[in-house]
Amino acid sequence: IKKLAKEHEVIVTAEEHSVIGGLGSAVAEVLAKEGSGCRLKMIGLNDEFGQSGKPKDLLAYYGLDASSIAKKIMDFVQ
């Protein structure tokens, strides 16, 4: 993470569960300790109750399918 933060302006994490206490939080902790100027975009579930359904439908519902993730990243870097 430290090496990537030195080589890139943005780091993106994507996970299929809550962003609270997940991978994004761990990356944010490392970046904060290092005082990195690298921006971080965490993509995952917000703090809300989950839904039931088919995996493909749930990924789309929560914005975790490929096209939604790509859009979130593009919006963030622009």
All heavy atoms as a GROMACS GRO file, in nm:
protein
  581
    1ILE      N    1   0.083  -0.119   0.000
    1ILE     CA    2   0.000   0.000   0.000
    1ILE      C    3   0.087   0.125   0.000
    1ILE      O    4   0.062   0.219  -0.075
    1ILE     CB    5  -0.097   0.000   0.120
    1ILE    CG1    6  -0.195  -0.116   0.108
    1ILE    CG2    7  -0.172   0.132   0.130
    1ILE    CD1    8  -0.276  -0.142   0.232
    2LYS      N    9   0.190   0.124   0.082
    2LYS     CA   10   0.281   0.240   0.089
    2LYS      C   11   0.346   0.265  -0.046
    2LYS      O   12   0.355   0.380  -0.090
    2LYS     CB   13   0.389   0.216   0.195
    2LYS     CG   14   0.336   0.208   0.336
    2LYS     CD   15   0.449   0.173   0.430
    2LYS     CE   16   0.398   0.138   0.567
    2LYS     NZ   17   0.506   0.098   0.658
    3LYS      N   18   0.391   0.159  -0.111
    3LYS     CA   19   0.455   0.172  -0.241
    3LYS      C   20   0.356   0.225  -0.345
    3LYS      O   21   0.388   0.315  -0.423
    3LYS     CB   22   0.511   0.037  -0.286
    3LYS     CG   23   0.582   0.042  -0.418
    3LYS     CD   24   0.637  -0.093  -0.458
    3LYS     CE   25   0.707  -0.079  -0.591
    3LYS     NZ   26   0.706  -0.199  -0.669
    4LEU      N   27   0.235   0.170  -0.348
    4LEU     CA   28   0.133   0.215  -0.442
    4LEU      C   29   0.098   0.362  -0.421
    4LEU      O   30   0.078   0.437  -0.516
    4LEU     CB   31   0.007   0.130  -0.431
    4LEU     CG   32   0.017  -0.013  -0.483
    4LEU    CD1   33  -0.110  -0.090  -0.449
    4LEU    CD2   34   0.043  -0.013  -0.632
    5ALA      N   35   0.091   0.404  -0.295
    5ALA     CA   36   0.057   0.542  -0.264
    5ALA      C   37   0.164   0.638  -0.314
    5ALA      O   38   0.133   0.752  -0.351
    5ALA     CB   39   0.037   0.559  -0.114
    6LYS      N   40   0.287   0.593  -0.318
    6LYS     CA   41   0.396   0.678  -0.370
    6LYS      C   42   0.395   0.684  -0.522
    6LYS      O   43   0.439   0.782  -0.580
    6LYS     CB   44   0.531   0.625  -0.321
    6LYS     CG   45   0.553   0.644  -0.172
    6LYS     CD   46   0.683   0.584  -0.128
    6LYS     CE   47   0.698   0.596   0.023
    6LYS     NZ   48   0.817   0.528   0.073
    7GLU      N   49   0.345   0.579  -0.586
    7GLU     CA   50   0.348   0.569  -0.732
    7GLU      C   51   0.220   0.616  -0.800
    7GLU      O   52   0.220   0.636  -0.921
    7GLU     CB   53   0.375   0.423  -0.771
    7GLU     CG   54   0.510   0.371  -0.725
    7GLU     CD   55   0.526   0.222  -0.750
    7GLU    OE1   56   0.428   0.155  -0.790
    7GLU    OE2   57   0.637   0.171  -0.726
    8HIS      N   58   0.110   0.631  -0.724
    8HIS     CA   59  -0.019   0.664  -0.783
    8HIS      C   60  -0.088   0.776  -0.706
    8HIS      O   61  -0.064   0.794  -0.587
    8HIS     CB   62  -0.110   0.540  -0.786
    8HIS     CG   63  -0.052   0.427  -0.864
    8HIS    ND1   64  -0.056   0.421  -1.001
    8HIS    CD2   65   0.015   0.316  -0.824
    8HIS    CE1   66   0.004   0.312  -1.042
    8HIS    NE2   67   0.048   0.245  -0.937
    9GLU      N   68  -0.175   0.848  -0.774
    9GLU     CA   69  -0.250   0.956  -0.710
    9GLU      C   70  -0.377   0.907  -0.642
    9GLU      O   71  -0.428   0.973  -0.552
    9GLU     CB   72  -0.286   1.062  -0.814
    9GLU     CG   73  -0.167   1.132  -0.875
    9GLU     CD   74  -0.208   1.231  -0.982
    9GLU    OE1   75  -0.327   1.269  -0.987
    9GLU    OE2   76  -0.122   1.270  -1.060
   10VAL      N   77  -0.429   0.794  -0.688
   10VAL     CA   78  -0.556   0.741  -0.638
   10VAL      C   79  -0.544   0.591  -0.612
   10VAL      O   80  -0.485   0.519  -0.691
   10VAL     CB   81  -0.670   0.765  -0.740
   10VAL    CG1   82  -0.799   0.698  -0.696
   10VAL    CG2   83  -0.692   0.913  -0.764
   11ILE      N   84  -0.602   0.546  -0.501
   11ILE     CA   85  -0.617   0.403  -0.474
   11ILE      C   86  -0.766   0.378  -0.458
   11ILE      O   87  -0.837   0.454  -0.392
   11ILE     CB   88  -0.542   0.361  -0.346
   11ILE    CG1   89  -0.391   0.372  -0.368
   11ILE    CG2   90  -0.581   0.218  -0.304
   11ILE    CD1   91  -0.308   0.337  -0.246
   12VAL      N   92  -0.815   0.269  -0.519
   12VAL     CA   93  -0.956   0.231  -0.510
   12VAL      C   94  -0.965   0.093  -0.447
   12VAL      O   95  -0.893   0.002  -0.486
   12VAL     CB   96  -1.021   0.228  -0.651
   12VAL    CG1   97  -1.165   0.180  -0.642
   12VAL    CG2   98  -1.012   0.364  -0.718
   13THR      N   99  -1.054   0.081  -0.349
   13THR     CA  100  -1.084  -0.052  -0.294
   13THR      C  101  -1.229  -0.084  -0.326
   13THR      O  102  -1.314   0.004  -0.330
   13THR     CB  103  -1.064  -0.057  -0.141
   13THR    OG1  104  -1.152   0.035  -0.077
   13THR    CG2  105  -0.920  -0.026  -0.103
   14ALA      N  106  -1.257  -0.210  -0.353
   14ALA     CA  107  -1.393  -0.255  -0.380
   14ALA      C  108  -1.416  -0.385  -0.304
   14ALA      O  109  -1.333  -0.475  -0.308
   14ALA     CB  110  -1.415  -0.276  -0.530
   15GLU      N  111  -1.527  -0.390  -0.232
   15GLU     CA  112  -1.555  -0.507  -0.150
   15GLU      C  113  -1.705  -0.534  -0.145
   15GLU      O  114  -1.785  -0.442  -0.157
   15GLU     CB  115  -1.498  -0.489  -0.010
   15GLU     CG  116  -1.531  -0.355   0.054
   15GLU     CD  117  -1.441  -0.323   0.170
   15GLU    OE1  118  -1.417  -0.411   0.255
   15GLU    OE2  119  -1.394  -0.209   0.178
   16GLU      N  120  -1.741  -0.659  -0.126
   16GLU     CA  121  -1.881  -0.701  -0.125
   16GLU      C  122  -1.939  -0.704   0.016
   16GLU      O  123  -2.021  -0.789   0.049
   16GLU     CB  124  -1.895  -0.840  -0.189
   16GLU     CG  125  -1.864  -0.842  -0.335
   16GLU     CD  126  -1.882  -0.982  -0.393
   16GLU    OE1  127  -1.885  -1.081  -0.317
   16GLU    OE2  128  -1.892  -0.992  -0.516
   17HIS      N  129  -1.898  -0.612   0.098
   17HIS     CA  130  -1.956  -0.600   0.232
   17HIS      C  131  -1.938  -0.457   0.278
   17HIS      O  132  -1.897  -0.371   0.201
   17HIS     CB  133  -1.893  -0.700   0.331
   17HIS     CG  134  -1.744  -0.687   0.344
   17HIS    ND1  135  -1.684  -0.594   0.424
   17HIS    CD2  136  -1.644  -0.755   0.285
   17HIS    CE1  137  -1.553  -0.606   0.414
   17HIS    NE2  138  -1.526  -0.702   0.330
   18SER      N  139  -1.967  -0.430   0.403
   18SER     CA  140  -1.964  -0.294   0.454
   18SER      C  141  -1.826  -0.230   0.439
   18SER      O  142  -1.723  -0.295   0.462
   18SER     CB  143  -2.003  -0.294   0.602
   18SER     OG  144  -1.994  -0.164   0.655
   19VAL      N  145  -1.825  -0.103   0.401
   19VAL     CA  146  -1.698  -0.032   0.392
   19VAL      C  147  -1.644   0.001   0.532
   19VAL      O  148  -1.526   0.028   0.548
   19VAL     CB  149  -1.709   0.098   0.309
   19VAL    CG1  150  -1.737   0.067   0.163
   19VAL    CG2  151  -1.814   0.192   0.364
   20ILE      N  152  -1.732  -0.005   0.632
   20ILE     CA  153  -1.690   0.020   0.769
   20ILE      C  154  -1.616  -0.103   0.822
   20ILE      O  155  -1.672  -0.212   0.829
   20ILE     CB  156  -1.810   0.052   0.859
   20ILE    CG1  157  -1.881   0.177   0.809
   20ILE    CG2  158  -1.767   0.067   1.005
   20ILE    CD1  159  -2.014   0.204   0.878
   21GLY      N  160  -1.490  -0.087   0.855
   21GLY     CA  161  -1.411  -0.197   0.909
   21GLY      C  162  -1.364  -0.297   0.806
   21GLY      O  163  -1.316  -0.404   0.841
   22GLY      N  164  -1.374  -0.264   0.680
   22GLY     CA  165  -1.333  -0.355   0.574
   22GLY      C  166  -1.197  -0.322   0.516
   22GLY      O  167  -1.114  -0.254   0.579
   23LEU      N  168  -1.174  -0.368   0.396
   23LEU     CA  169  -1.047  -0.346   0.326
   23LEU      C  170  -1.018  -0.197   0.312
   23LEU      O  171  -0.906  -0.152   0.338
   23LEU     CB  172  -1.051  -0.412   0.188
   23LEU     CG  173  -0.931  -0.386   0.098
   23LEU    CD1  174  -0.804  -0.443   0.158
   23LEU    CD2  175  -0.956  -0.439  -0.041
   24GLY      N  176  -1.118  -0.119   0.271
   24GLY     CA  177  -1.098   0.024   0.254
   24GLY      C  178  -1.053   0.091   0.382
   24GLY      O  179  -0.966   0.179   0.381
   25SER      N  180  -1.110   0.051   0.494
   25SER     CA  181  -1.070   0.107   0.624
   25SER      C  182  -0.925   0.073   0.656
   25SER      O  183  -0.851   0.157   0.708
   25SER     CB  184  -1.161   0.054   0.735
   25SER     OG  185  -1.292   0.100   0.719
   26ALA      N  186  -0.884  -0.048   0.626
   26ALA     CA  187  -0.746  -0.089   0.651
   26ALA      C  188  -0.649  -0.008   0.564
   26ALA      O  189  -0.544   0.036   0.612
   26ALA     CB  190  -0.729  -0.238   0.626
   27VAL      N  191  -0.684   0.011   0.438
   27VAL     CA  192  -0.600   0.090   0.348
   27VAL      C  193  -0.596   0.234   0.396
   27VAL      O  194  -0.490   0.297   0.398
   27VAL     CB  195  -0.650   0.080   0.202
   27VAL    CG1  196  -0.576   0.176   0.112
   27VAL    CG2  197  -0.635  -0.063   0.151
   28ALA      N  198  -0.710   0.289   0.436
   28ALA     CA  199  -0.716   0.427   0.486
   28ALA      C  200  -0.626   0.445   0.608
   28ALA      O  201  -0.559   0.548   0.622
   28ALA     CB  202  -0.860   0.464   0.520
   29GLU      N  203  -0.623   0.346   0.693
   29GLU     CA  204  -0.540   0.352   0.814
   29GLU      C  205  -0.392   0.361   0.776
   29GLU      O  206  -0.317   0.442   0.832
   29GLU     CB  207  -0.566   0.231   0.902
   29GLU     CG  208  -0.496   0.234   1.034
   29GLU     CD  209  -0.533   0.117   1.122
   29GLU    OE1  210  -0.647   0.068   1.114
   29GLU    OE2  211  -0.446   0.075   1.200
   30VAL      N  212  -0.350   0.280   0.682
   30VAL     CA  213  -0.210   0.283   0.637
   30VAL      C  214  -0.177   0.419   0.576
   30VAL      O  215  -0.074   0.478   0.606
   30VAL     CB  216  -0.181   0.169   0.536
   30VAL    CG1  217  -0.042   0.185   0.475
   30VAL    CG2  218  -0.194   0.033   0.604
   31LEU      N  219  -0.265   0.469   0.489
   31LEU     CA  220  -0.242   0.598   0.424
   31LEU      C  221  -0.235   0.711   0.526
   31LEU      O  222  -0.152   0.802   0.514
   31LEU     CB  223  -0.350   0.626   0.319
   31LEU     CG  224  -0.355   0.530   0.200
   31LEU    CD1  225  -0.472   0.565   0.109
   31LEU    CD2  226  -0.224   0.531   0.122
   32ALA      N  227  -0.320   0.706   0.626
   32ALA     CA  228  -0.321   0.810   0.730
   32ALA      C  229  -0.193   0.806   0.812
   32ALA      O  230  -0.135   0.912   0.841
   32ALA     CB  231  -0.443   0.793   0.820
   33LYS      N  232  -0.147   0.688   0.846
   33LYS     CA  233  -0.024   0.675   0.925
   33LYS      C  234   0.097   0.726   0.848
   33LYS      O  235   0.190   0.782   0.906
   33LYS     CB  236  -0.001   0.530   0.967
   33LYS     CG  237  -0.091   0.484   1.078
   33LYS     CD  238  -0.061   0.340   1.116
   33LYS     CE  239  -0.153   0.293   1.224
   33LYS     NZ  240  -0.130   0.151   1.259
   34GLU      N  241   0.095   0.707   0.717
   34GLU     CA  242   0.208   0.749   0.634
   34GLU      C  243   0.198   0.896   0.595
   34GLU      O  244   0.293   0.950   0.541
   34GLU     CB  245   0.213   0.662   0.507
   34GLU     CG  246   0.248   0.519   0.532
   34GLU     CD  247   0.384   0.503   0.599
   34GLU    OE1  248   0.483   0.560   0.547
   34GLU    OE2  249   0.392   0.435   0.702
   35GLY      N  250   0.085   0.959   0.618
   35GLY     CA  251   0.067   1.097   0.577
   35GLY      C  252   0.068   1.113   0.426
   35GLY      O  253   0.110   1.213   0.372
   36SER      N  254   0.018   1.011   0.358
   36SER     CA  255   0.017   1.009   0.213
   36SER      C  256  -0.083   1.109   0.157
   36SER      O  257  -0.191   1.128   0.212
   36SER     CB  258  -0.020   0.868   0.164
   36SER     OG  259  -0.044   0.869   0.026
   37GLY      N  260  -0.047   1.171   0.046
   37GLY     CA  261  -0.138   1.260  -0.023
   37GLY      C  262  -0.224   1.186  -0.124
   37GLY      O  263  -0.302   1.247  -0.197
   38CYS      N  264  -0.211   1.056  -0.128
   38CYS     CA  265  -0.287   0.973  -0.222
   38CYS      C  266  -0.434   0.974  -0.183
   38CYS      O  267  -0.469   0.958  -0.066
   38CYS     CB  268  -0.231   0.831  -0.218
   38CYS     SG  269  -0.305   0.718  -0.336
   39ARG      N  270  -0.520   0.993  -0.281
   39ARG     CA  271  -0.665   0.990  -0.255
   39ARG      C  272  -0.714   0.846  -0.255
   39ARG      O  273  -0.662   0.762  -0.327
   39ARG     CB  274  -0.738   1.071  -0.361
   39ARG     CG  275  -0.700   1.216  -0.360
   39ARG     CD  276  -0.772   1.298  -0.464
   39ARG     NE  277  -0.840   1.217  -0.564
   39ARG     CZ  278  -0.922   1.265  -0.656
   39ARG    NH1  279  -0.947   1.391  -0.663
   39ARG    NH2  280  -0.980   1.185  -0.743
   40LEU      N  281  -0.816   0.821  -0.175
   40LEU     CA  282  -0.871   0.687  -0.159
   40LEU      C  283  -1.021   0.688  -0.189
   40LEU      O  284  -1.095   0.771  -0.136
   40LEU     CB  285  -0.849   0.636  -0.017
   40LEU     CG  286  -0.914   0.503   0.021
   40LEU    CD1  287  -0.857   0.389  -0.062
   40LEU    CD2  288  -0.897   0.477   0.169
   41LYS      N  289  -1.065   0.595  -0.273
   41LYS     CA  290  -1.207   0.574  -0.301
   41LYS      C  291  -1.243   0.435  -0.251
   41LYS      O  292  -1.187   0.335  -0.296
   41LYS     CB  293  -1.236   0.585  -0.451
   41LYS     CG  294  -1.379   0.552  -0.490
   41LYS     CD  295  -1.477   0.651  -0.433
   41LYS     CE  296  -1.617   0.623  -0.484
   41LYS     NZ  297  -1.717   0.704  -0.414
   42MET      N  298  -1.335   0.429  -0.155
   42MET     CA  299  -1.380   0.301  -0.102
   42MET      C  300  -1.517   0.269  -0.161
   42MET      O  301  -1.611   0.347  -0.147
   42MET     CB  302  -1.390   0.305   0.051
   42MET     CG  303  -1.257   0.328   0.119
   42MET     SD  304  -1.264   0.316   0.299
   42MET     CE  305  -1.365   0.457   0.340
   43ILE      N  306  -1.526   0.156  -0.227
   43ILE     CA  307  -1.652   0.111  -0.287
   43ILE      C  308  -1.697  -0.015  -0.214
   43ILE      O  309  -1.620  -0.111  -0.202
   43ILE     CB  310  -1.635   0.083  -0.438
   43ILE    CG1  311  -1.590   0.210  -0.510
   43ILE    CG2  312  -1.764   0.028  -0.497
   43ILE    CD1  313  -1.553   0.189  -0.656
   44GLY      N  314  -1.818  -0.013  -0.165
   44GLY     CA  315  -1.872  -0.127  -0.093
   44GLY      C  316  -2.011  -0.092  -0.043
   44GLY      O  317  -2.072   0.005  -0.086
   45LEU      N  318  -2.058  -0.171   0.052
   45LEU     CA  319  -2.192  -0.149   0.107
   45LEU      C  320  -2.189  -0.038   0.210
   45LEU      O  321  -2.100  -0.032   0.294
   45LEU     CB  322  -2.244  -0.277   0.171
   45LEU     CG  323  -2.258  -0.398   0.080
   45LEU    CD1  324  -2.303  -0.520   0.160
   45LEU    CD2  325  -2.356  -0.370  -0.031
   46ASN      N  326  -2.289   0.049   0.202
   46ASN     CA  327  -2.305   0.151   0.305
   46ASN      C  328  -2.362   0.085   0.429
   46ASN      O  329  -2.405  -0.030   0.427
   46ASN     CB  330  -2.396   0.262   0.255
   46ASN     CG  331  -2.334   0.338   0.140
   46ASN    OD1  332  -2.215   0.368   0.143
   46ASN    ND2  333  -2.411   0.367   0.038
   47ASP      N  334  -2.367   0.160   0.537
   47ASP     CA  335  -2.417   0.108   0.664
   47ASP      C  336  -2.570   0.098   0.657
   47ASP      O  337  -2.641   0.193   0.689
   47ASP     CB  338  -2.374   0.200   0.777
   47ASP     CG  339  -2.401   0.142   0.914
   47ASP    OD1  340  -2.418   0.019   0.923
   47ASP    OD2  341  -2.406   0.219   1.010
   48GLU      N  342  -2.619  -0.016   0.609
   48GLU     CA  343  -2.763  -0.037   0.592
   48GLU      C  344  -2.794  -0.185   0.601
   48GLU      O  345  -2.705  -0.269   0.589
   48GLU     CB  346  -2.811   0.019   0.458
   48GLU     CG  347  -2.745  -0.046   0.337
   48GLU     CD  348  -2.784   0.018   0.206
   48GLU    OE1  349  -2.722   0.119   0.169
   48GLU    OE2  350  -2.876  -0.034   0.142
   49PHE      N  351  -2.920  -0.217   0.621
   49PHE     CA  352  -2.961  -0.357   0.624
   49PHE      C  353  -2.950  -0.417   0.484
   49PHE      O  354  -2.979  -0.351   0.385
   49PHE     CB  355  -3.105  -0.371   0.675
   49PHE     CG  356  -3.118  -0.342   0.821
   49PHE    CD1  357  -3.177  -0.225   0.864
   49PHE    CD2  358  -3.069  -0.431   0.916
   49PHE    CE1  359  -3.189  -0.197   1.000
   49PHE    CE2  360  -3.079  -0.405   1.051
   49PHE     CZ  361  -3.139  -0.287   1.093
   50GLY      N  362  -2.908  -0.542   0.478
   50GLY     CA  363  -2.892  -0.611   0.350
   50GLY      C  364  -3.023  -0.662   0.294
   50GLY      O  365  -3.122  -0.676   0.365
   51GLN      N  366  -3.020  -0.691   0.166
   51GLN     CA  367  -3.134  -0.747   0.095
   51GLN      C  368  -3.103  -0.892   0.057
   51GLN      O  369  -2.988  -0.934   0.061
   51GLN     CB  370  -3.162  -0.666  -0.033
   51GLN     CG  371  -3.192  -0.521  -0.010
   51GLN     CD  372  -3.323  -0.499   0.063
   51GLN    OE1  373  -3.422  -0.564   0.035
   51GLN    NE2  374  -3.323  -0.407   0.158
   52SER      N  375  -3.205  -0.964   0.017
   52SER     CA  376  -3.189  -1.101  -0.031
   52SER      C  377  -3.216  -1.104  -0.180
   52SER      O  378  -3.296  -1.025  -0.231
   52SER     CB  379  -3.286  -1.195   0.040
   52SER     OG  380  -3.259  -1.198   0.177
   53GLY      N  381  -3.151  -1.195  -0.250
   53GLY     CA  382  -3.176  -1.210  -0.392
   53GLY      C  383  -3.065  -1.284  -0.461
   53GLY      O  384  -2.972  -1.336  -0.397
   54LYS      N  385  -3.073  -1.288  -0.592
   54LYS     CA  386  -2.970  -1.353  -0.672
   54LYS      C  387  -2.844  -1.267  -0.669
   54LYS      O  388  -2.853  -1.143  -0.674
   54LYS     CB  389  -3.018  -1.370  -0.816
   54LYS     CG  390  -3.137  -1.463  -0.828
   54LYS     CD  391  -3.182  -1.475  -0.971
   54LYS     CE  392  -3.305  -1.565  -0.979
   54LYS     NZ  393  -3.356  -1.574  -1.115
   55PRO      N  394  -2.726  -1.329  -0.661
   55PRO     CA  395  -2.602  -1.253  -0.652
   55PRO      C  396  -2.587  -1.144  -0.759
   55PRO      O  397  -2.550  -1.030  -0.728
   55PRO     CB  398  -2.494  -1.360  -0.666
   55PRO     CG  399  -2.558  -1.483  -0.610
   55PRO     CD  400  -2.702  -1.473  -0.653
   56LYS      N  401  -2.619  -1.177  -0.883
   56LYS     CA  402  -2.606  -1.079  -0.991
   56LYS      C  403  -2.696  -0.958  -0.967
   56LYS      O  404  -2.654  -0.843  -0.985
   56LYS     CB  405  -2.639  -1.144  -1.126
   56LYS     CG  406  -2.624  -1.052  -1.244
   56LYS     CD  407  -2.656  -1.125  -1.374
   56LYS     CE  408  -2.648  -1.029  -1.490
   56LYS     NZ  409  -2.680  -1.092  -1.616
   57ASP      N  410  -2.818  -0.983  -0.923
   57ASP     CA  411  -2.914  -0.875  -0.896
   57ASP      C  412  -2.868  -0.790  -0.777
   57ASP      O  413  -2.883  -0.668  -0.778
   57ASP     CB  414  -3.052  -0.931  -0.869
   57ASP     CG  415  -3.113  -1.001  -0.990
   57ASP    OD1  416  -3.071  -0.970  -1.104
   57ASP    OD2  417  -3.202  -1.087  -0.971
   58LEU      N  418  -2.815  -0.856  -0.676
   58LEU     CA  419  -2.768  -0.782  -0.557
   58LEU      C  420  -2.648  -0.694  -0.589
   58LEU      O  421  -2.639  -0.582  -0.540
   58LEU     CB  422  -2.734  -0.880  -0.444
   58LEU     CG  423  -2.853  -0.952  -0.383
   58LEU    CD1  424  -2.806  -1.059  -0.286
   58LEU    CD2  425  -2.946  -0.853  -0.314
   59LEU      N  426  -2.556  -0.744  -0.670
   59LEU     CA  427  -2.442  -0.662  -0.708
   59LEU      C  428  -2.487  -0.536  -0.782
   59LEU      O  429  -2.437  -0.426  -0.754
   59LEU     CB  430  -2.344  -0.743  -0.794
   59LEU     CG  431  -2.268  -0.854  -0.722
   59LEU    CD1  432  -2.185  -0.933  -0.821
   59LEU    CD2  433  -2.180  -0.797  -0.612
   60ALA      N  434  -2.583  -0.550  -0.870
   60ALA     CA  435  -2.636  -0.434  -0.942
   60ALA      C  436  -2.710  -0.341  -0.846
   60ALA      O  437  -2.692  -0.218  -0.852
   60ALA     CB  438  -2.728  -0.480  -1.055
   61TYR      N  439  -2.790  -0.395  -0.757
   61TYR     CA  440  -2.867  -0.315  -0.662
   61TYR      C  441  -2.776  -0.227  -0.575
   61TYR      O  442  -2.805  -0.111  -0.551
   61TYR     CB  443  -2.952  -0.408  -0.574
   61TYR     CG  444  -3.029  -0.337  -0.466
   61TYR    CD1  445  -3.151  -0.276  -0.495
   61TYR    CD2  446  -2.981  -0.329  -0.336
   61TYR    CE1  447  -3.223  -0.210  -0.396
   61TYR    CE2  448  -3.052  -0.264  -0.237
   61TYR     CZ  449  -3.173  -0.204  -0.267
   61TYR     OH  450  -3.244  -0.139  -0.169
   62TYR      N  451  -2.666  -0.285  -0.529
   62TYR     CA  452  -2.575  -0.213  -0.441
   62TYR      C  453  -2.465  -0.138  -0.517
   62TYR      O  454  -2.376  -0.079  -0.456
   62TYR     CB  455  -2.512  -0.309  -0.340
   62TYR     CG  456  -2.610  -0.354  -0.235
   62TYR    CD1  457  -2.658  -0.483  -0.231
   62TYR    CD2  458  -2.657  -0.264  -0.139
   62TYR    CE1  459  -2.749  -0.524  -0.134
   62TYR    CE2  460  -2.747  -0.304  -0.042
   62TYR     CZ  461  -2.793  -0.433  -0.040
   62TYR     OH  462  -2.883  -0.472   0.056
   63GLY      N  463  -2.471  -0.140  -0.649
   63GLY     CA  464  -2.370  -0.069  -0.728
   63GLY      C  465  -2.233  -0.134  -0.723
   63GLY      O  466  -2.131  -0.067  -0.730
   64LEU      N  467  -2.233  -0.266  -0.712
   64LEU     CA  468  -2.107  -0.340  -0.705
   64LEU      C  469  -2.081  -0.425  -0.828
   64LEU      O  470  -1.991  -0.508  -0.828
   64LEU     CB  471  -2.104  -0.426  -0.578
   64LEU     CG  472  -2.111  -0.348  -0.447
   64LEU    CD1  473  -2.122  -0.444  -0.329
   64LEU    CD2  474  -1.990  -0.257  -0.432
   65ASP      N  475  -2.162  -0.407  -0.933
   65ASP     CA  476  -2.135  -0.476  -1.058
   65ASP      C  477  -2.026  -0.398  -1.133
   65ASP      O  478  -1.992  -0.285  -1.097
   65ASP     CB  479  -2.262  -0.491  -1.142
   65ASP     CG  480  -2.329  -0.358  -1.171
   65ASP    OD1  481  -2.314  -0.264  -1.091
   65ASP    OD2  482  -2.398  -0.347  -1.273
   66ALA      N  483  -1.969  -0.458  -1.234
   66ALA     CA  484  -1.853  -0.399  -1.303
   66ALA      C  485  -1.881  -0.260  -1.358
   66ALA      O  486  -1.800  -0.168  -1.340
   66ALA     CB  487  -1.806  -0.492  -1.415
   67SER      N  488  -1.995  -0.241  -1.422
   67SER     CA  489  -2.023  -0.110  -1.482
   67SER      C  490  -2.044  -0.003  -1.375
   67SER      O  491  -2.000   0.111  -1.392
   67SER     CB  492  -2.145  -0.118  -1.576
   67SER     OG  493  -2.260  -0.157  -1.505
   68SER      N  494  -2.105  -0.038  -1.264
   68SER     CA  495  -2.125   0.059  -1.155
   68SER      C  496  -1.993   0.097  -1.090
   68SER      O  497  -1.968   0.214  -1.060
   68SER     CB  498  -2.219   0.003  -1.049
   68SER     OG  499  -2.347  -0.020  -1.102
   69ILE      N  500  -1.907  -0.002  -1.070
   69ILE     CA  501  -1.776   0.026  -1.012
   69ILE      C  502  -1.695   0.116  -1.104
   69ILE      O  503  -1.634   0.214  -1.061
   69ILE     CB  504  -1.701  -0.105  -0.980
   69ILE    CG1  505  -1.769  -0.177  -0.863
   69ILE    CG2  506  -1.554  -0.078  -0.949
   69ILE    CD1  507  -1.715  -0.315  -0.835
   70ALA      N  508  -1.696   0.085  -1.234
   70ALA     CA  509  -1.623   0.166  -1.330
   70ALA      C  510  -1.674   0.310  -1.330
   70ALA      O  511  -1.594   0.405  -1.331
   70ALA     CB  512  -1.635   0.106  -1.470
   71LYS      N  513  -1.805   0.329  -1.325
   71LYS     CA  514  -1.862   0.464  -1.322
   71LYS      C  515  -1.821   0.539  -1.196
   71LYS      O  516  -1.785   0.657  -1.201
   71LYS     CB  517  -2.014   0.460  -1.333
   71LYS     CG  518  -2.076   0.598  -1.335
   71LYS     CD  519  -2.224   0.595  -1.360
   71LYS     CE  520  -2.292   0.729  -1.362
   71LYS     NZ  521  -2.221   0.847  -1.321
   72LYS      N  522  -1.825   0.472  -1.082
   72LYS     CA  523  -1.785   0.536  -0.956
   72LYS      C  524  -1.640   0.580  -0.960
   72LYS      O  525  -1.604   0.688  -0.912
   72LYS     CB  526  -1.809   0.441  -0.838
   72LYS     CG  527  -1.955   0.421  -0.806
   72LYS     CD  528  -1.974   0.320  -0.696
   72LYS     CE  529  -2.122   0.294  -0.673
   72LYS     NZ  530  -2.147   0.195  -0.569
   73ILE      N  531  -1.555   0.497  -1.019
   73ILE     CA  532  -1.413   0.532  -1.029
   73ILE      C  533  -1.395   0.652  -1.123
   73ILE      O  534  -1.323   0.746  -1.090
   73ILE     CB  535  -1.331   0.411  -1.077
   73ILE    CG1  536  -1.331   0.301  -0.970
   73ILE    CG2  537  -1.187   0.453  -1.111
   73ILE    CD1  538  -1.275   0.168  -1.017
   74MET      N  539  -1.460   0.648  -1.237
   74MET     CA  540  -1.447   0.758  -1.334
   74MET      C  541  -1.498   0.889  -1.274
   74MET      O  542  -1.436   0.993  -1.290
   74MET     CB  543  -1.520   0.726  -1.464
   74MET     CG  544  -1.458   0.611  -1.541
   74MET     SD  545  -1.282   0.633  -1.576
   74MET     CE  546  -1.287   0.774  -1.683
   75ASP      N  547  -1.609   0.884  -1.204
   75ASP     CA  548  -1.663   1.004  -1.139
   75ASP      C  549  -1.564   1.058  -1.036
   75ASP      O  550  -1.549   1.179  -1.019
   75ASP     CB  551  -1.798   0.976  -1.073
   75ASP     CG  552  -1.910   0.951  -1.172
   75ASP    OD1  553  -1.893   0.983  -1.293
   75ASP    OD2  554  -2.015   0.900  -1.130
   76PHE      N  555  -1.500   0.968  -0.964
   76PHE     CA  556  -1.407   1.007  -0.858
   76PHE      C  557  -1.280   1.073  -0.913
   76PHE      O  558  -1.232   1.171  -0.858
   76PHE     CB  559  -1.371   0.885  -0.773
   76PHE     CG  560  -1.282   0.917  -0.656
   76PHE    CD1  561  -1.334   0.984  -0.547
   76PHE    CD2  562  -1.149   0.879  -0.655
   76PHE    CE1  563  -1.252   1.012  -0.438
   76PHE    CE2  564  -1.068   0.907  -0.547
   76PHE     CZ  565  -1.120   0.973  -0.437
   77VAL      N  566  -1.227   1.019  -1.021
   77VAL     CA  567  -1.099   1.071  -1.073
   77VAL      C  568  -1.116   1.196  -1.158
   77VAL      O  569  -1.019   1.265  -1.187
   77VAL     CB  570  -1.019   0.964  -1.150
   77VAL    CG1  571  -0.982   0.849  -1.057
   77VAL    CG2  572  -1.094   0.914  -1.271
   78GLN      N  573  -1.237   1.227  -1.198
   78GLN     CA  574  -1.258   1.348  -1.280
   78GLN      C  575  -1.279   1.470  -1.196
   78GLN      O  576  -1.315   1.476  -1.090
   78GLN     CB  577  -1.375   1.328  -1.375
   78GLN     CG  578  -1.343   1.225  -1.478
   78GLN     CD  579  -1.460   1.201  -1.574
   78GLN    OE1  580  -1.567   1.255  -1.559
   78GLN    NE2  581  -1.436   1.116  -1.671
   0.00000   0.00000   0.00000
